[in-house]
Amino acid sequence: MTNEEGYNGWSNYETWNVALWIDNDEGSYNYWRERSREILESDLSDDFAPPERKAVWLLADEIKDTIEDMSPLASEASLYSDLLGAALSEVDWREIAEHYLEEVQVEA
């Protein structure tokens, strides 16, 4: 899941930072854990990908879309919105999704 050159056990600073903010907000943390459970309990049958991989893709896309949609700078063209966009493009969304899916599976 991570490499030796990562940041605090995550692949990079940007991924760690997003995961930290999600984990430190009780509502957000509980929401993503519940979504993880729902995705794991849904029908993930697919001719092209194993269910575990599909679960990661689905959750990663949802987390990414939600975080990006929440950006207060999303509709602006500025130095700050460009920098924020660049930072978010470095986030390993699948790594965050794997973190939540593994956490929920361990509890089951």
Protein Blocks (a to p, Z undefined) as FASTA:
>chain_A
ZZfklgehiablklmmmmmmmmmmmklmmmmmmmmmmmmmmccbdfkbcfklmmmmmmmm
mmmmmmmmmpmklmpccfklmmmmmmmmmpcfklmmmmmmmmmmmmZZ
